[in-house]
Amino acid sequence: KGTEPLAMATFNRTVTRSVEKGGYDSPLSEVDTKKLMRKIDLRILPILLVSYLLAFLDRVNISNAALFRLETDLRLTGIQFNTALVIFFVPYAVFEIPSNILLKRFKPHVWLSLSMFGFGLVSVLQGFTRNYAGLLAANFFLGFFEASLFPACNYILAMWYRREESQKRFTFFFGSCTLAGTFGGLLASAIGKMDGLQGYRGWRSIF
């Protein structure tokens, strides 16, 4: 603890000299800054990209499942399927801001883990729905658990990167959902052909 005031004084003098020269320069060298950015990228980006990719896959599963007789087996009529799609966005929109408040309270490694476990479990349970009410409930809770992921990822990226550093990282982040859309349909097409395996319909296997 005795070294903290000295270190802080040295840092303040460095900042003061930088400001007097007309701008703020990091006391770290350019090489050290690049190494630091690489380390941060390796620690943060992969898990955020994979998390959002999986969330987007779970979100579009219902559309792929509809191509494999989901509406017929659950006896959906009229606009019931559309209603099941829309109900996802009700909790998704309502709980986005409260979720970031809880993120700061429980810490990202806890909150994001709970979120991923939650929407993964609900996505699996969608494959066991037997009627319209079950599909509505599953899609509602899927939106509830996924609501915390997108704002949390944006908040974490904004906290770890400066403005000029964040643009490339946000590009990779939003590109993950495009990647999910690219091979999500192909994956669902292959899984859907497992129709009848272990007594399950193809659309259930997709979930």
Secondary structure, DSSP 8 states (H G I E B T S, - for coil): -TTHHHHHHHHHHHHHHHHHTTS---SS-HHHHHHHHHHHHHHHHHHHHHHHHHHHHHHHHHHHHHTTTHHHHTT--TTHHHHHHHTTHHHHHHTHHHHHHHHHHH-HHHHHHHHHHHHHHHHHHHTT--SHHHHHHHHHHHHHHHTTHHHHHHHHHHHHS-HHHHHHHHHHHHHHHHHHHHHHHHHHHHHHTTTTGGG--HHHHH-
